[in-house]
Amino acid sequence: MKTLIKNLIVIFWGAILGLVLGYIGSQLESMTTNYTLAATLGAVVACLGANCISFMTFHANPEHQ
């Protein structure tokens, strides 16, 4: 349950960060923003990053093996 809640929070904040970065990038390039793509991509990248970091730090400890 702890992992599920952690992933939901990461997805939520990743989507928000993706929207912010998409908006800033679109304003700098004078283009329109696809908010659905920005939120989805931000959520996926954040979830993958958080889970990869969690996996590496968990397996770096020799006591868990």
C-alpha positions in Angstrom: 0.0 0.0 0.0 2.9 2.4 0.8 4.3 1.9 -2.7 1.0 2.5 -4.4 0.5 5.8 -2.5 4.0 6.8 -3.3 3.5 6.1 -7.0 0.2 8.0 -7.1 1.8 11.1 -5.5 4.8 10.9 -7.9 2.4 10.6 -10.9 0.4 13.6 -9.7 3.4 15.9 -9.2 5.0 14.6 -12.3 1.9 15.6 -14.3 1.9 19.0 -12.8 5.6 19.5 -13.5 5.1 18.3 -17.1 2.3 20.9 -17.5 4.5 23.7 -16.2 7.5 22.7 -18.3 5.2 22.3 -21.4 3.8 25.8 -20.9 7.2 27.4 -20.4 8.6 25.6 -23.4 5.7 26.5 -25.6 6.0 30.2 -24.6 9.7 30.2 -25.3 9.2 28.6 -28.8 5.9 30.6 -29.5 4.0 27.3 -30.1 0.8 25.8 -28.8 1.0 23.3 -26.0 -0.5 19.8 -26.0 -1.4 19.7 -22.3 -2.5 16.0 -22.4 0.8 14.9 -23.9 2.8 17.1 -21.5 1.0 15.8 -18.4 1.2 12.2 -19.5 4.9 12.4 -20.4 5.7 14.2 -17.2 3.9 11.5 -15.1 5.5 8.6 -16.9 9.0 10.1 -16.7 8.6 10.9 -13.0 7.2 7.5 -12.2 10.1 5.7 -14.0 12.7 8.0 -12.4 11.3 7.5 -8.9 11.0 3.8 -9.2 14.5 3.4 -10.7 16.1 5.5 -7.9 14.1 3.5 -5.3 15.2 0.2 -6.9 18.9 1.3 -7.0 19.0 2.6 -3.5 17.2 -0.5 -2.1 19.6 -2.9 -3.8 22.7 -0.9 -3.0 22.4 -1.9 0.7 24.1 -5.3 1.1 21.8 -6.2 4.1 18.8 -6.6 1.8 20.4 -9.3 -0.4 
